[in-house]
Amino acid sequence: MDGAALLSAYDEHLRTEAEVRAAVSGGRLGPLWLARFAGDEGFITYADLVGVADIDGLVGEALSRFSGDASIREVEWKSRGHDVAPGLHEALVAHGFVPQEPESIMIGELHGLVAEAPHPAGLTVRRVTEEGEVRAVSALQDLVFEGAVSEANADELMRRLNTDPHMQLWAAEVSGEFVAAGRVELVPGTPFAGLWAGATKEEWRGRGIYRALTAARAAAALERGKALAHSDSTENSRPILERSGMVKVSTTTPYIWRR
């Protein structure tokens, strides 16, 4: 499949309902899908905004659905670089949303991700299910991404592992130490599996560990009948995925509102 076909598959299968599958509650506002995830996070997405005459009004009304709930501390509006939405950036900023670093939307065939690659001696990549290990992996990801450990994040990860048969947690370890971790999420009713939250400790980067972790997750998805992988990738992981045949089809920029 070429880049245009991959982007079309992304828009068809991976927006709206697929994005809010793990939400604890949700609703609709015109073209928008509004969701609340466990804890204090709101989320806003959509298939497209073509034909919306009052973008500013739509942004304001969507935010009010969350800001009126004092328990909501943060709301993410997920935008895509290939969308046609004149005035969206200005409206989001005017209502207090702050754009974060753009990420690359990567799509490719899972078969291309499973090839063997050099990695440190003694490296083991395995699925993690036991609570103590799940919490250790969650702490690793928190420190890599946020700089601080969150028990709430670990609780949510445990909840999803216990209730969602389509999600798996994988970790890489050396001499009993977890050095990298990430999720694979099988998207029901689609050919896709998502590769999420790939995190490697800084001192272990550049040694092929993320590549080995990706290969293990891809193999697990292939065993479950999936054919395509997708990932929202930082500039750390994008080149690794490109070398495995994945293609950057667009970008996604999260806009964050915080109370």
C-alpha positions in Angstrom: 0.0 0.0 0.0 1.3 3.5 -0.8 1.2 6.4 1.6 -2.2 7.7 0.3 -3.8 4.3 0.7 -2.4 4.0 4.2 -3.6 7.4 5.2 -7.1 6.6 3.9 -7.1 3.4 6.0 -6.1 5.4 9.0 -8.9 7.8 8.6 -11.4 5.0 8.0 -10.4 2.7 10.9 -8.5 4.7 13.5 -10.5 7.8 14.2 -13.4 8.6 16.6 -14.8 5.3 18.0 -11.5 3.5 17.9 -9.8 6.3 19.8 -12.3 6.3 22.7 -12.8 2.6 23.1 -11.1 2.6 26.5 -13.0 5.6 27.8 -15.1 5.3 31.0 -17.8 7.7 29.5 -18.4 9.7 26.4 -20.8 11.7 24.2 -21.2 13.6 21.0 -21.3 17.2 20.0 -21.9 17.7 16.3 -18.9 16.2 14.6 -16.9 15.8 17.8 -16.5 12.8 20.0 -16.0 13.7 23.7 -14.6 11.1 26.1 -13.5 10.9 29.7 -10.8 8.5 30.6 -10.2 7.1 34.1 -8.9 9.7 36.4 -9.2 13.4 35.5 -8.6 13.5 31.7 -11.0 14.6 29.0 -10.4 13.9 25.3 -11.9 15.4 22.1 -11.5 14.0 18.6 -13.5 13.8 15.3 -13.4 12.3 11.8 -13.3 15.7 10.1 -14.5 19.3 10.6 -15.5 20.0 7.0 -18.6 22.2 6.9 -18.3 23.6 10.5 -19.1 27.3 10.1 -18.3 28.4 13.7 -15.1 26.7 14.8 -14.6 29.0 17.7 -18.1 28.3 19.0 -17.6 24.6 18.7 -14.3 24.7 20.6 -15.9 26.7 23.4 -18.9 24.5 23.8 -16.8 21.4 23.8 -14.5 22.7 26.4 -17.5 23.8 28.6 -18.7 20.2 28.6 -15.5 19.3 30.6 -14.6 22.5 32.4 -17.9 22.5 34.3 -16.8 19.3 36.0 -14.3 20.3 38.7 -12.8 16.8 38.8 -11.5 17.2 35.2 -8.0 18.6 35.4 -6.9 18.3 31.8 -8.5 18.1 28.3 -6.7 17.0 25.1 -8.0 18.1 21.7 -6.4 15.7 19.1 -5.7 17.4 15.8 -4.2 16.0 12.5 -2.0 17.8 10.1 -3.9 16.7 7.0 -7.3 17.9 8.2 -9.0 20.9 6.6 -10.0 23.1 9.6 -9.4 26.8 9.0 -9.2 28.8 12.2 -8.9 25.8 14.5 -5.5 26.6 15.9 -6.5 30.2 16.7 -9.7 29.0 18.3 -8.0 26.4 20.5 -5.4 28.9 21.7 -8.0 31.5 22.4 -9.8 29.0 24.7 -6.6 28.2 26.6 -5.4 25.1 24.8 -1.6 24.9 24.4 -0.2 23.0 21.4 2.3 20.3 22.3 5.1 18.8 20.1 3.8 17.3 16.9 4.1 13.6 16.5 4.4 11.5 13.3 1.5 9.2 12.4 3.3 6.1 11.3 1.5 3.2 9.4 3.0 0.0 8.0 2.8 -3.7 7.6 3.4 -5.7 10.8 5.5 -8.3 8.9 8.1 -5.6 8.3 8.6 -5.1 12.1 9.3 -8.7 13.2 12.8 -9.1 11.6 15.7 -9.9 14.0 18.0 -7.0 14.9 21.2 -6.7 17.0 20.5 -6.1 20.7 22.4 -6.4 24.0 23.4 -9.8 25.2 21.0 -11.1 27.8 18.1 -9.1 26.7 14.7 -10.7 27.2 11.4 -9.3 25.8 8.3 -10.7 27.3 4.6 -10.0 28.1 3.9 -8.6 31.6 0.7 -9.4 33.5 1.6 -9.8 37.2 0.6 -6.7 39.2 3.9 -5.9 40.8 5.7 -6.0 37.4 2.9 -4.0 35.8 3.4 -1.3 38.4 7.2 -1.4 37.9 6.7 -1.0 34.1 4.2 1.8 34.6 6.7 3.6 36.8 9.4 3.2 34.1 7.1 4.8 31.5 6.1 7.6 33.9 9.7 8.5 34.5 10.6 8.5 30.8 7.6 10.5 29.6 6.7 12.7 32.6 9.6 12.6 35.0 7.5 11.5 38.0 5.8 8.3 39.0 2.0 8.2 39.1 0.1 5.6 41.1 -3.1 6.6 39.2 -1.4 5.7 35.9 -0.5 2.3 37.3 -4.1 1.8 38.6 -5.5 2.6 35.2 -3.0 0.3 33.4 -4.1 -2.5 35.8 -7.7 -1.8 35.1 -7.3 -2.0 31.4 -5.2 -5.1 31.5 -7.9 -6.8 33.6 -10.8 -5.7 31.5 -9.6 -5.3 27.9 -8.6 -8.5 26.0 -7.3 -6.4 23.1 -4.5 -4.8 25.0 -1.1 -6.3 26.0 1.8 -4.9 28.0 5.4 -5.9 27.0 8.7 -5.2 28.6 12.4 -5.6 27.8 14.7 -6.6 30.7 18.4 -7.1 31.2 19.7 -9.0 34.3 16.3 -8.7 35.9 16.0 -4.9 35.3 13.2 -3.5 33.2 14.9 -1.2 30.6 12.0 -0.6 28.2 8.3 -1.2 27.8 5.3 -0.6 25.6 1.7 -1.6 24.8 0.2 -3.2 21.8 -3.5 -2.6 21.3 -5.5 -4.6 18.8 -8.2 -2.5 17.2 -11.4 -4.6 17.0 -13.0 -4.9 13.6 -10.0 -3.5 11.7 -6.7 -4.8 10.3 -4.7 -2.6 12.7 -2.7 -3.0 15.9 -1.5 0.1 17.7 2.0 0.4 19.2 1.8 2.7 22.2 3.9 4.1 25.0 7.2 2.7 23.9 9.6 4.0 26.5 13.3 3.1 27.0 15.5 4.3 29.8 17.9 6.9 28.6 21.1 5.0 29.4 19.9 2.0 27.4 19.0 3.9 24.2 20.7 3.3 20.9 21.3 -0.4 21.5 18.4 -2.0 19.6 16.2 -2.5 22.6 13.2 -0.4 21.2 13.5 -2.3 18.0 13.4 -5.7 19.8 10.4 -4.5 21.8 8.6 -3.4 18.7 9.3 -6.8 17.0 7.8 -8.7 19.9 4.7 -6.6 19.9 4.3 -6.9 16.2 4.7 -10.7 16.3 2.0 -10.8 19.0 -0.4 -8.8 16.8 0.3 -11.0 13.8 -0.6 -14.0 15.9 -4.0 -12.4 16.6 -4.7 -11.9 12.9 -3.7 -8.2 12.4 -1.8 -7.0 9.4 -1.1 -3.3 9.9 0.6 -1.3 12.6 0.1 2.3 13.6 1.9 4.5 16.0 2.0 8.2 17.0 5.8 8.5 17.1 8.2 11.0 18.6 11.4 11.8 16.8 13.2 9.2 18.9 11.1 6.3 17.6 10.2 7.5 14.1 13.5 6.7 12.4 13.5 3.2 13.9 10.0 2.5 12.5 10.9 4.0 9.1 13.8 1.6 8.8 11.3 -1.3 9.4 9.2 -0.1 6.5 6.6 2.1 8.3 5.6 5.3 6.5 4.9 8.7 7.9 1.4 9.5 6.5 0.6 12.7 8.5 1.2 14.4 11.8 -0.9 14.7 15.0 -0.6 17.6 17.4 -2.3 17.3 20.8 -3.6 20.6 22.2 -3.9 20.5 26.0 -6.1 22.6 28.3 -5.2 22.4 32.0 -7.3 23.8 34.9 
